[in-house]
Amino acid sequence: MRTALTRLTLTDFRSYARADLALDGRAVVLTGPNGAGKTNLLEAISLLTPGRGLRGASQAELGRRMAGETSGRAWAVAAVTQADGEPVRLGTGVEAAGAARRSVRLEGEPVPPGRLADYQRQVWLTPAQDRLFVEAAGDRRRFFDRLTFAGEPAHAAHAGAYDRAMRERTRLLTDGPADAAWLSALEARMAESGAALAAGRARTLTALQAEIDGRGERPFPQARLSLTGEWEQMALGGAESAEIDARLARALAAARDRDAAAGRALTGPHRGDLAVWHAEKDRPAGECSTGEQKALILNLVLAQAARLSRAESAPNPIMLLDEVAAHLDRRRRAALFDEISALGLQAFLTGTDEQLFEDLQGRAQGIRVDASGFAPLDA
């Protein structure tokens, strides 16, 4: 299903008291000085999908806050998206300052947040991910889960169910009472959700590797991907979810004393990791240059976007690429822009220097963002 945003309206969101942006469905280049609000616009768009958006912020952080105000105001993000040529109105926000959860509306009617995935699939890349290959495993796991979620929206529900059961199990083990029957029930939930997580990650990795291998000669380095977790390895090896479920439940039950002493679960898909190798150099991504690492990450995002763009029964993905031109040379920037154009997907790109996007001339809607508002660019 072809999708593209055609209007974005913000109310008391981050730095914006009110903003209204008309879009023509093409790629969008947002340029302007640091602090002008470019990333805030991307974050607002990212909240048109289930989850906490590209910054992972709490609801209180999202509301505009003036000097002297101790908490953020109630905020709203509204959008019109074209879905196969038909306009659909989406909205999200909190109706009162301090609200713990945001509400979601579809054509003005309240709906569960999961309904957003029927109209919006997104992949994104932010400067915070530039050091992905040298940071902790949790950062890579969250990045890969986001890629998985873009293709399989149920993945987020499995992750949420797993985390809730794991936290409750840890509380029982450390604070008591360590009731065996209740622990078994929690471990059964963890095992079921954990098996689904491992299977989803394995499917995504297999599909991404095939996409990367089949894309031929490109200016982006070829990547070899693997998942290092025991449970993901089982899934990659062909184990059925039921087999992973049963084995994980047994492992959790056997590890109660150890996990109680550690104060955390020491086995499960929350311990997995994504490993990426630069294929031509045959070395881990973490040992490559900053530019090569950026290109490797971007290759994964583009491969997932390309794969999802061929899905007939789901929305085409929208790409959010914050400061994407940083660390890319002219050749790779031009290749990135060519791929975005060839895929025919709507992408939002930010940067401080308009000249970095000159190879998108005539192929994108250019918008300058500054303290006075929005102004069109000749992009």
C-alpha positions as CSV (number, residue, x, y, z in Angstrom):
1,M,0.0,0.0,0.0
2,R,1.5,3.3,-1.1
3,T,1.5,5.8,1.8
4,A,2.8,9.3,2.2
5,L,2.2,12.2,4.7
6,T,0.6,15.2,3.2
7,R,0.1,17.4,6.3
8,L,1.6,17.5,9.8
9,T,0.2,19.7,12.6
10,L,1.7,20.1,16.0
11,T,0.2,21.7,19.1
12,D,2.4,22.4,22.2
13,F,4.9,19.7,21.0
14,R,8.5,20.2,22.1
15,S,9.6,23.6,20.8
16,Y,6.4,24.2,18.8
17,A,3.4,26.1,20.2
18,R,1.7,25.5,16.9
19,A,3.0,24.3,13.5
20,D,1.4,23.3,10.3
21,L,3.4,21.8,7.5
22,A,1.9,21.0,4.1
23,L,3.7,18.1,2.2
24,D,3.6,17.0,-1.4
25,G,4.4,13.3,-0.9
26,R,8.0,13.5,-2.2
27,A,11.1,13.2,-0.1
28,V,11.4,16.1,2.4
29,V,14.7,17.9,3.1
30,L,14.6,19.9,6.4
31,T,17.5,22.3,6.8
32,G,18.3,25.0,9.4
33,P,20.6,25.8,12.3
34,N,21.1,23.6,15.3
35,G,18.2,23.9,17.7
36,A,15.7,25.1,15.1
37,G,13.4,22.1,15.7
38,K,14.2,19.8,12.7
39,T,14.6,16.7,14.9
40,N,11.4,17.6,16.8
41,L,9.5,17.3,13.5
42,L,11.0,13.9,12.9
43,E,10.1,12.8,16.4
44,A,6.5,14.0,15.9
45,I,6.3,11.9,12.8
46,S,7.7,8.9,14.6
47,L,4.9,9.1,17.1
48,L,2.5,8.2,14.3
49,T,3.6,4.6,14.9
50,P,3.1,2.5,18.1
51,G,5.8,3.0,20.7
52,R,7.8,5.9,22.2
53,G,9.2,7.4,19.0
54,L,12.8,7.9,17.8
55,R,14.0,9.5,21.0
56,G,12.2,7.0,23.4
57,A,11.0,10.0,25.4
58,S,8.3,9.9,28.1
59,Q,5.0,11.7,27.5
60,A,5.9,14.4,30.0
61,E,9.1,15.2,28.0
62,L,7.1,15.8,24.7
63,G,4.9,18.6,25.9
64,R,6.1,22.2,25.4
65,R,7.5,23.8,28.5
66,M,8.1,27.5,29.0
67,A,10.5,29.1,31.5
68,G,9.3,28.4,35.0
69,E,7.0,25.5,34.1
70,T,8.0,22.3,35.8
71,S,6.2,19.9,33.6
72,G,5.3,19.7,29.9
73,R,1.9,20.8,28.6
74,A,-0.7,18.6,27.0
75,W,0.4,18.1,23.4
76,A,-0.9,16.8,20.1
77,V,0.4,15.5,16.7
78,A,-2.1,15.3,13.9
79,A,-1.4,14.2,10.3
80,V,-3.1,13.4,7.0
81,T,-1.6,10.4,5.2
82,Q,-2.5,9.3,1.7
83,A,-3.1,5.5,1.7
84,D,-3.4,4.3,-1.9
85,G,-4.6,7.8,-2.8
86,E,-7.2,8.1,-0.1
87,P,-6.7,10.6,2.7
88,V,-6.6,9.2,6.3
89,R,-6.5,11.4,9.4
90,L,-4.3,10.2,12.2
91,G,-3.7,11.8,15.6
92,T,-2.0,11.2,18.9
93,G,-1.2,13.1,22.1
94,V,-2.1,13.6,25.7
95,E,-5.2,15.5,26.8
96,A,-3.8,16.6,30.1
97,A,-0.4,17.5,31.4
98,G,1.3,14.7,33.2
99,A,-0.8,11.9,31.5
100,A,1.1,8.7,31.5
101,R,-0.2,7.4,28.2
102,R,-1.0,9.0,24.9
103,S,-4.2,8.5,23.1
104,V,-4.6,7.7,19.4
105,R,-7.3,8.7,17.0
106,L,-8.2,7.5,13.6
107,E,-10.6,9.7,11.6
108,G,-11.4,11.5,14.9
109,E,-12.3,8.3,16.8
110,P,-10.2,6.8,19.6
111,V,-8.5,3.5,18.6
112,P,-5.8,1.3,20.2
113,P,-2.2,2.5,19.4
114,G,-1.6,-0.7,17.4
115,R,-4.0,0.5,14.7
116,L,-1.4,3.1,13.7
117,A,0.6,0.2,12.1
118,D,-2.2,-0.2,9.6
119,Y,-1.3,3.1,8.0
120,Q,2.3,3.8,9.1
121,R,5.5,1.8,9.0
122,Q,8.7,3.6,9.6
123,V,12.4,3.0,9.8
124,W,14.8,5.7,11.1
125,L,18.4,6.5,11.7
126,T,19.6,9.2,14.2
127,P,23.0,10.5,15.3
128,A,22.6,8.6,18.5
129,Q,23.0,5.4,16.4
130,D,26.3,6.5,14.9
131,R,28.2,4.6,17.6
132,L,25.9,1.6,17.5
133,F,28.7,-0.9,16.9
134,V,30.8,0.3,19.8
135,E,28.1,0.8,22.4
136,A,26.4,-1.8,24.6
137,A,24.5,-4.8,23.2
138,G,21.2,-3.3,24.3
139,D,21.5,-0.4,21.8
140,R,22.0,-2.8,18.9
141,R,19.2,-5.1,20.1
142,R,16.8,-2.1,20.3
143,F,17.9,-1.0,16.8
144,F,17.3,-4.4,15.3
145,D,14.0,-4.8,17.1
146,R,12.9,-1.5,15.6
147,L,13.8,-2.9,12.1
148,T,11.9,-6.1,12.9
149,F,8.9,-4.1,14.2
150,A,8.6,-2.2,11.0
151,G,8.0,-5.4,9.2
152,E,6.1,-7.3,12.0
153,P,4.1,-4.9,14.2
154,A,3.3,-7.8,16.6
155,H,6.9,-7.9,17.5
156,A,6.5,-4.9,19.8
157,A,3.6,-6.6,21.7
158,H,5.8,-9.7,22.2
159,A,8.6,-7.5,23.5
160,G,6.3,-5.7,25.9
161,A,4.8,-8.9,27.3
162,Y,8.2,-10.4,27.7
163,D,9.6,-7.4,29.6
164,R,6.6,-7.2,31.9
165,A,6.8,-10.8,32.9
166,M,10.5,-10.6,33.4
167,R,10.3,-7.6,35.7
168,E,7.6,-9.4,37.8
169,R,9.6,-12.6,38.0
170,T,12.7,-10.6,39.1
171,R,10.7,-8.8,41.8
172,L,9.4,-12.2,43.1
173,L,12.9,-13.7,43.1
174,T,14.5,-10.8,44.9
175,D,11.8,-9.5,47.2
176,G,9.6,-12.6,47.6
177,P,7.5,-14.4,48.1
178,A,9.1,-16.7,45.5
179,D,5.9,-18.7,45.0
180,A,6.7,-21.6,42.7
181,A,3.4,-21.7,40.9
182,W,3.4,-18.0,40.2
183,L,7.0,-18.1,39.0
184,S,6.1,-21.0,36.7
185,A,3.3,-18.9,35.2
186,L,5.5,-15.9,34.7
187,E,8.2,-18.1,33.1
188,A,5.6,-19.6,30.8
189,R,4.7,-16.0,29.6
190,M,8.4,-15.1,29.2
191,A,9.0,-18.3,27.3
192,E,6.1,-17.8,24.9
193,S,6.9,-14.2,24.2
194,G,10.6,-14.8,24.1
195,A,10.2,-17.6,21.5
196,A,8.2,-15.2,19.4
197,L,10.9,-12.5,19.8
198,A,13.6,-14.8,18.8
199,A,11.7,-16.1,15.8
200,G,10.9,-12.6,14.6
201,R,14.5,-11.5,14.8
202,A,15.6,-14.6,12.9
203,R,13.1,-14.0,10.1
204,T,14.2,-10.4,9.8
205,L,17.9,-11.2,9.8
206,T,17.4,-13.8,7.1
207,A,15.4,-11.5,4.9
208,L,17.8,-8.6,5.4
209,Q,20.8,-10.6,4.6
210,A,19.2,-11.9,1.4
211,E,18.2,-8.3,0.5
212,I,21.8,-7.0,1.1
213,D,23.3,-9.9,-0.8
214,G,21.0,-9.4,-3.8
215,R,21.5,-5.7,-4.3
216,G,24.7,-5.9,-6.3
217,E,27.5,-3.3,-6.5
218,R,26.8,-0.2,-4.5
219,P,28.8,2.5,-2.8
220,F,27.7,1.1,0.6
221,P,29.8,-1.6,2.2
222,Q,28.4,-5.1,2.1
223,A,27.5,-6.4,5.5
224,R,27.4,-9.9,7.0
225,L,24.8,-10.2,9.8
226,S,24.4,-12.6,12.6
227,L,22.5,-12.8,15.9
228,T,24.6,-14.1,18.8
229,G,21.8,-15.0,21.3
230,E,21.2,-18.7,22.1
231,W,17.5,-18.4,21.4
232,E,17.9,-16.5,18.1
233,Q,20.5,-19.1,17.0
234,M,17.9,-21.8,17.6
235,A,15.4,-20.0,15.5
236,L,18.0,-19.4,12.7
237,G,18.8,-23.1,12.9
238,G,15.2,-24.1,12.1
239,A,13.8,-24.8,15.6
240,E,10.0,-24.3,15.8
241,S,8.7,-21.7,18.3
242,A,7.2,-24.4,20.4
243,E,10.6,-26.0,20.8
244,I,12.2,-22.7,21.8
245,D,9.3,-21.9,24.1
246,A,9.7,-25.2,26.0
247,R,13.5,-25.1,26.3
248,L,13.4,-21.4,27.5
249,A,10.8,-22.2,30.1
250,R,13.0,-25.1,31.4
251,A,16.1,-22.8,31.4
252,L,14.3,-20.1,33.4
253,A,13.1,-22.5,36.0
254,A,16.5,-24.0,36.4
255,A,18.1,-20.6,36.8
256,R,15.9,-19.2,39.6
257,D,18.6,-19.4,42.3
258,R,21.2,-17.9,40.1
259,D,18.9,-15.1,38.9
260,A,17.8,-14.3,42.4
261,A,21.4,-13.9,43.4
262,A,22.2,-11.7,40.4
263,G,19.0,-9.7,40.7
264,R,18.2,-10.1,37.0
265,A,17.5,-12.8,34.5
266,L,20.7,-14.1,33.0
267,T,19.2,-16.1,30.1
268,G,16.6,-15.2,27.5
269,P,16.3,-13.1,24.3
270,H,16.9,-9.9,26.3
271,R,20.6,-11.0,26.3
272,G,21.0,-11.3,22.5
273,D,23.1,-9.1,20.3
274,L,23.4,-8.2,16.6
275,A,26.8,-8.7,15.1
276,V,27.7,-6.9,11.8
277,W,30.9,-7.5,9.8
278,H,32.3,-5.4,6.9
279,A,32.3,-8.2,4.3
280,E,35.0,-6.9,2.0
281,K,37.4,-6.1,4.9
282,D,36.4,-9.2,6.9
283,R,36.4,-7.3,10.1
284,P,33.8,-6.4,12.8
285,A,31.9,-3.2,12.1
286,G,33.2,-1.8,15.4
287,E,36.7,-1.8,14.1
288,C,35.8,0.2,10.9
289,S,36.1,3.9,10.4
290,T,33.3,6.2,11.5
291,G,32.2,6.7,7.9
292,E,32.2,3.0,7.2
293,Q,30.1,2.3,10.4
294,K,27.6,5.0,9.3
295,A,27.4,3.4,5.8
296,L,26.9,-0.1,7.2
297,I,24.0,1.1,9.5
298,L,22.5,3.0,6.6
299,N,22.8,-0.1,4.4
300,L,20.6,-2.1,6.9
301,V,18.0,0.7,7.0
302,L,17.9,0.9,3.2
303,A,17.7,-2.8,2.9
304,Q,14.7,-3.0,5.3
305,A,13.0,-0.1,3.5
306,A,13.5,-1.7,0.1
307,R,12.2,-5.1,1.4
308,L,9.1,-3.6,3.0
309,S,8.4,-1.4,-0.1
310,R,7.5,-4.5,-2.0
311,A,4.8,-5.7,0.5
312,E,1.4,-5.4,-1.1
313,S,-0.7,-5.9,2.0
314,A,1.1,-3.4,4.3
315,P,2.0,0.3,4.1
316,N,5.1,1.3,2.4
317,P,7.7,2.5,5.0
318,I,8.5,6.1,5.6
319,M,12.2,6.8,6.3
320,L,13.3,9.3,9.0
321,L,17.0,10.2,8.5
322,D,18.3,12.7,11.0
323,E,21.6,14.4,10.1
324,V,22.1,11.5,7.7
325,A,24.7,13.3,5.5
326,A,27.2,13.5,8.4
327,H,30.2,11.2,7.9
328,L,29.1,10.3,4.3
329,D,31.3,11.4,1.4
330,R,29.8,13.0,-1.7
331,R,29.7,9.6,-3.6
332,R,27.7,7.9,-0.8
333,R,25.4,10.9,-0.3
334,A,24.5,10.8,-4.0
335,A,24.0,7.1,-3.9
336,L,21.7,7.5,-0.9
337,F,19.6,10.1,-2.6
338,D,19.4,7.9,-5.8
339,E,18.2,4.9,-3.7
340,I,15.5,7.0,-2.0
341,S,14.3,8.2,-5.4
342,A,14.4,4.8,-6.9
343,L,12.4,3.2,-4.1
344,G,9.7,5.9,-4.5
345,L,9.3,6.2,-0.7
346,Q,8.8,9.3,1.3
347,A,11.9,10.1,3.3
348,F,12.5,13.0,5.7
349,L,16.2,14.1,5.9
350,T,17.6,16.8,8.1
351,G,20.8,18.8,8.0
352,T,22.3,22.2,8.8
353,D,23.9,22.7,5.4
354,E,21.7,23.0,2.3
355,Q,24.6,22.2,0.0
356,L,24.8,18.6,1.3
357,F,21.5,17.9,-0.4
358,E,22.2,19.5,-3.8
359,D,22.1,16.1,-5.5
360,L,18.4,15.9,-4.5
361,Q,17.7,19.1,-6.6
362,G,14.3,18.8,-8.1
363,R,13.5,15.4,-6.5
364,A,12.6,16.6,-3.0
365,Q,10.5,19.2,-1.2
366,G,12.9,21.5,0.5
367,I,11.9,23.3,3.7
368,R,14.0,25.7,5.8
369,V,13.3,25.5,9.5
370,D,14.2,28.4,11.8
371,A,12.8,30.5,14.6
372,S,10.4,32.3,12.3
373,G,8.9,29.1,11.1
374,F,9.0,27.2,7.7
375,A,10.1,28.5,4.3
376,P,10.4,26.6,1.0
377,L,13.8,25.8,-0.5
378,D,14.6,25.2,-4.1
379,A,15.3,21.5,-3.5
